[in-house]
Amino acid sequence: MGRTQRKRRQRPNRQPTEDRSSVRDLYVQLHSQGWQNDTHLSVKIYPQTGRGLCSKTDTFSAEDELIRLPVNCFISIATLESDGDFKDLFNKDLFDTDARISFQALVACYLMHQNHLNECSQSSNYTAYLDTLPRSYTTPYFCCIPELQCLPECLLERTVAQNRVIKGYYEIIKGLVGFLKCHCCGQSYCQDIWTLAEYRLAYFAVNTRSVYLSSRFLKKPSNHFQGLISGDTNLALAPFLDLFNHSDSVQTTAEIHGQNYVVTLKDLPTPQTKLHDQLFISYGALPNFKLLTEYGFWLENNANDYFEFSILDIEHLIKQNKQLSAETYHRNIFKFIREHNLCDQMFVHLEDGCSHNLRVVLHLIFKQQSYFPNILNQIAFGDVEQFQDVQPELNYLVAHKIVEYGVFVAELDKLPRLTESGSVARSYLLECIRYLKAFQATNSIIDEE
C-alpha cells in the first residue's frame, strides 16, 4: 500500500486549493467508474501526517469496512494490456528473456506515458489521479550526495541497491523504446521524455502507493507483456485508496468481493473511531528501516520496530574499543559466520531483547577459543544454554552504535541545508538513538564506552 505525505515533507510547490481541486476531480472520476463511497470518506489535512482520510458522518469499529472500491478503478496488468497505444511502444520482437523488468518497473513506464499524454494533449484518462500523486519523495534514495556521505552504511547499501535496480530496468526500457519518437510532440523517448529523473519518480510512485492485487481476479484481453515481465503481476495502483496513511496500531485486511476491492478494519486502539478523526490502514508489520527506505517516513515508538546490526558493526567495534582490539580473532570464525548466514537477523528488540543470531555471533567471536569449523558448527547449532554471557559485548555494541549515529547526525548538521529526504533521514537517526537508549534502560545496560 502506498502512503500520503507526512507533514514534515509536504510538497512545497502545491497549494491546498490545488490539492483539493485534484481530489474533487478524482471523486468525480471514480464515481463515474462505479465507486459509491458508502463510508463517506473525505480528505483532510492533519498536523502529524498532512493529507489523510476521515469520515464526517460514519464511525468505525473492528470488522467494519473502510472502503469498497471497484477493481476497474485500479491501474493493473489488465489496464496496461488494454491500452493499445501503450502496447505499441513495446515491440514484442525486441523482448529478451535475459533482459526482463519487474511489473513495478513497467507500471512506472505507464505513469510516465499517461503523464506525457496529459502534458502534450490532455488526453489521459488518469489526469485526476496523476494530480494527486506526490511531486517528490523522501526516501534516502533522493538524498543529495553530501547527505548520503553522512548516512550509516546500512542506508547507503539499501540506496545503492535501489539505484542499481532502477538504472538496470531503465537501460532495458531505453533499449526497447529509446529509438522512438512521440507521435504527439515528436520528442524522443528516454532523451526528451521518459528521462531517468522522471523514471525514478515514477518508480517510487509505484513503490510507495501500490497495493497487492492478485492478477487471477483480472480479465486481460491479451498477454502482450508476458515476455517482458519477470515475476508476477500481482500489484496495482489504487486511486484514492492510496490516500490512507499507515499506522502500527491498526490491523486491516484487503479482499476481493465480487468486482470490488474491500478493505476491512480488524483491530484498532480504541473501540470506535470518532467523526473527523483520521482513519488508518496497515501496510504490514514493518520496522522503521523498511518504512524509511521504501516509503520515506518512520513512526515514533513503532510497535514493529527493532534495530539490526551487521557483522561490519562488530568488526568496527573491535577496532575502536581498546579492550576488544587487544584480543586476537581468527578469520575462520568470521568466515564461518558469513558462510552460515549467522550475520542475518542480528538485532535487538525492546521487549524480546537480543536475537538468537546476534547472541550466537557474539559468543563465537568473543567467547569461543576454537576456530575449527566442526567445533564452531557444534557450538553455533547446539544447545542455547551453553552460550556464555555476552552482555558486556552487547553493551559495547549498543553503545558503539549510539555514538556512531550521533556522529552521523552531527555531520548532517554541518551541512548548510538539508533536502526533505535528508531531514527525514536525520530524524530517523535520532529515533534510532532513542530506541537504542531505551533498549539500554530496559536491559539494564550501563554505557561503558
N, C-alpha and C positions, 0 to 999 in steps of 0.2 A: 504494500500500500504506500502511496506517496504521502507527502506532507504539505502543509501550508507553511508560511514563513513565521518564525518566531519574531517577537517584537524587535529584538536587538539586531535583526538583519532584514528589515523590510526594504522593499525596493525604493530607492531614493527618487527614481525617475517616473513613478506612477502615483498620481494623485488619488485620494479617496473617492472623489466623484467619478473618475475614470474607472476605478476598480468596481464601484457599484454599478456603473453602466454595463461593464462587460459581464458581470454576474447576472444582471437583469436580462441581458440578451441570451445568456446561457439558459436561464429559466425558460424563456420562450422556445429556444431550440429544442430542449429536452421534452417540453410539453408537447411539441409537435410530433415527437417520436414516441409518445405514449406514456411518459412519466406523469404520475398523478400527484406526487408529493403528498402522500397520505399523512405523513407525520409532520407536515407543516414546517419543514426545515428552512432556515434563513441564515444568511451570512451576517456576522457581527465582528467587530474589532475588539479584541481582548488585550488587557495590559501585558499579560505574560507571553502570549503566543502570537499576537497580531491577529490575522484573519482566522476565523474559526466558524463552526456551525452551532446553531442552537434551535430551539423551537419556542415560539412565543405563545403557543396555545396548548402544547402537549407536554406531559411529564412522562418519564420512563422508569421502569423497574426491570429487574432481571427477567429475561425471556421475552422482552418487548422488541419488536422490530424497530430499527433505526431508519432504515431506508430500503425501498424496493425499487430498483432501477432496471428498466428493460435492457436485456443484453444487446439489443440492436443499437443502443446508445453508445456502446463501447467501441474503442478502436482496437480491433483484434486481428487475428490472421484472416478471418473472414472478410474484414474491411479491406485489407490490402489485396486479397485475391479477387475482390470485386471491383477494384479500381483499375480500369483498363489503361488509363494514361500513366499511372504509376508503374504498372507491369511493363509497359512499352519501353520504359527506361532501362530495363534489365533484360538483356538478350540471353535467353537460356543457353544458347550455343557457347557462350563465354563462361558459363559456370564451371568451376573446377572443384573436384572432390577434395583436393588438398588446400583449397583456399575458400573455406566457408566462413560465414559470420553467424553470430547468435541472432535470435529473433529480436532481442532487445536492440541490437545494432541496426536491424532493418527497420524497426518501428521508429528509431531515431531519424532514419532517412525519410520516412513517411511524414514526420513532423516538419522536417525541412521542406519537403515537397509541398505540403499544404501551406506552410508559411510563405513560401515564394509565390504560390498561386494567389494568395491573399494580397501580397505586396504588388504584384505586377498586373493582376487582372480582377481582383476582388471576387474570384470565382470559387474560393474554398468553401466547402460545406462545414468547416470547423472553425470559422473565424471567431465565433463567440467563445469557444473553448480555448483557442490559441491565446486570446486576450486575457484569459485568467491564469495562464502559466507564468511562473516567475521569470524575470528577465536576468536573474543572476542566481548562483547557488553558493553555498557557504561551506562546502566540504573542504578539507585541507588540499584537495586537488587543485583548487583555484587560488591557493596562496601564491604570493609572488616569491621569487627566488630568495630574496633576503629573509623572508619569513620561513620558508622551507628549511633554510640553513639553521634556524633556531628551534626546530622541532625534534622530538625524540625519534630514534631510529625506527621504532615500530610504525609511526605515522608516515615516515619517509618511505619505508618499504611498501606500505599499502598504496601510497600515492604513485610510486614508481610502477608498481604492478598495474594499477588502473590505467596509467598513461601508456604502458606497453600494449595493453589490450585495445584501448581506444585507437591508438595510432595504427595498430595492426589491422583492425577492422576497416579503418578509413582508407588504408592503402589498397585493400581488396575492393572497396567500393569505388575508389578512384580508377582502378583498373577496369571496372565494368562500365562506368558512366563518364569518366573523365574526358573522353573524346567527343561527347555530345554537347549540343547547344540547346538552350531552352527555346521552344518554338514560339513562346510568347514574347520574349525580350531579346533573344539572340545571344545571351550571355553563356559563357562556358561553365559547365558543371565542374566543381572541385577547384575552380580557379576564381571565377567571379561570384558564383553561387555555390552553396553546399561547401563552404570553406571549412577547414579544420576547426577554426574557432566556433563556427556555427554548429558543427557536428558535436563538439564537446558539450555545448549547452544542451543540445537535443538529446544526447546520450544520457545526461544526468536528469533531464526532464523525465525520461522513461524510467531511469533507475530509481528516482525518488517518488514517482507518482503512480507506478503500475500496480495492478492487483493480480492475484492468481486467478486465472480463468481457464479451466480445462478445455482444450480445443475439441474434445469429443462432444461437447454440447453445441458446437457451432456447425453451421452448414456452409461449406466452402464451395463456390462454383467451379474452382479449378485448383490445381496444385503447382502453379507456376513457379513458386519459390522453393519448392521441395528440394531441388538440387543445390540451392544456395545456403540454406539454413542448417546449422549444426545444432543438435539438441532439440528440445521440444519447443512448442509454440504456445505454452500454457501461461501466457500473461496478456494483459490488455490495459489500455488506458481507460479510466472511468471518469468521464466528465462529471463535475460537481461532487461525486462521492469522494474524490481525492482531496476535497477541502477539509475533510475530517482530520484533526490533529491526533497524535498518538499520546497515550498515557499508559504508564506501567501499572496503574491501579484499576484498570478495567480489563475485562475479557470479552471478546466478541467472536462470533463465527460468521462465515460467509458461505452461502449455499445457493445453488440454482434451484429455483422453484418455478417449474414451467418455463416461461420465457423471461423470467426476472432473476436478477442477482439480488439476494436478500441478505442484509447484514443485521444480525440479532445481538442484543446485549445479553451476556451470560453472567457477568459479575461486575459489580461496581462498588465503590467505597461507601456509599450511602444507600438506604433502602429505596430511595426515589430521587430522581433529578428534580431540579427546580426550573420554572419557566425562565427563559433568557440565559440560564447557565450554559456554559459551553459543553457540548456533547463530544465525547472522545471515543475513539476505537483503539484497538491494539494492533500494532504491526507485528507482534510476536514478543517473546521474552528476550529482548535484545539488550545487551550491555551498552554502556555509553560509547565504547570504542566503535562498535558497529553503527550506532546511531550517528556518530560524528562523521565517520568515513563514508557512509552510504547515503545519509540523509542531510547531513550538515547541521545537526543540532545535538544536544545532550540533555539529560534530565537530572536535576538536582536530587540527590538521595534516591537514585534509581534502584528500585527493588530488585532488578535483574542484573545489577552491576557486579563486577569483580575486577581485580587488577591482575593482569597477566605479565609474567616475566619471561625472558628469553635466556638461552644459555650464554649469550653475549653479555647480558646483565651480570651474570655471575662471574664471568671472566674479567669484566671491567671492575667489579667489586674487589676481586683478588688483587688486581694491580694497584688499586687505590687504598686498600686497607693494609696498614703496616703489619698488623698481626698475621693476617692471612697471607700476605705476599712473602712472608718469611718462610712459609712451608713449601714443600715440593709436591707438584701434582703431575701424575703420569698422563701423557697424552692418550694412552689407551682408554682411560676412563672416559674422557670427553668423546673419543671416537665411539665407544660402546653406547654412550648416552644418545648420540646422534643417530647411530645405525638402528637403534631400537625405538626411536621416536619418543624417548622418555622426556625430551625437552618440549613436547607438546603438552598442552593443558597444565602448564605450571602457573598457578595463580593463587591468590589469597582472596577469601570471601569473608565479609564481616561476621556472618553467622556460622559458616561452616569451617572457618579457619584456613589452614594451609592445605592445598590439594595434595592428593596422593603422589602424583608425579613429581611435584616440587619437593616433597619430603624425601622421596627416593633419590632424586638427583643430589640434593644437599647431603644426604647420607653417603652416597657413593663418592662424592668429591672430597668431603671434609672429614669423614669418619672411617672410611674403608681403606685399609692399607694395601690390600691385594689389587693388582691391576690385570690379572689373568681373566680372559673372557668367560671361562667356565665358572669361575668363582663369582664374578660380577653378575652373571646370569642367575645363579642360585640366590644371590642376595636380592637383586632387583625384583625378581618374581617369586620370592619366598614369603615367609611369614612377616606380616607388617610389624608385629611386636618386636622383631629383632632390631629394628632401626633404633639407633641411639638418638638421644635428644638433640635435635638440630635447632632448637630455639635460639641459641646465640647467633648462629649463622643466618637464620631467618631475620633476626633482629638487625644484623648488619645490612642485609639485603634491602629490607624495607626502608631503613634509614638512608641508605645509599640512594634509593630512587627518589625519596623526598627531597634530598639535597639536589640531585640531578635535575629534577623537574623544576625546582626553584631557580636553578641556573638558567634553564630554558626560558622561563618567564622573564627573568631579569634581562636576558638577551633580546627578547621581543620588545621589552620596554625601552630599549636603547634605540629602536628604530624610530625615525621621525614620524611615521604614520603607519597604522595597520589597515589592511584591507578588511572587509567584512569577514572573510574567511580567516584571516589572521586573528581578528578579535575573538571569533568563536573558538579557534584553536587555543588561544591563550586562556580563555575562561575554562575550557576543558582541562587544561593542565592544572589549573588551580583546584578544580573539582577532584582531580586525581590525588593531589596533595592532601586535600581534606579527607578523602577516602582512606588513604594510607595512614594518616594520623589517627583517624577513627579506628582503624584496624590495630594500630599500636595500643591505643587505650583499651580496646575491647579484649585484646590478647595479653594485656599487662606487659607490653614490650617497653623497655626503657631505652631511650636513644643513647647509644654508646659510641656513636661515630663522632 
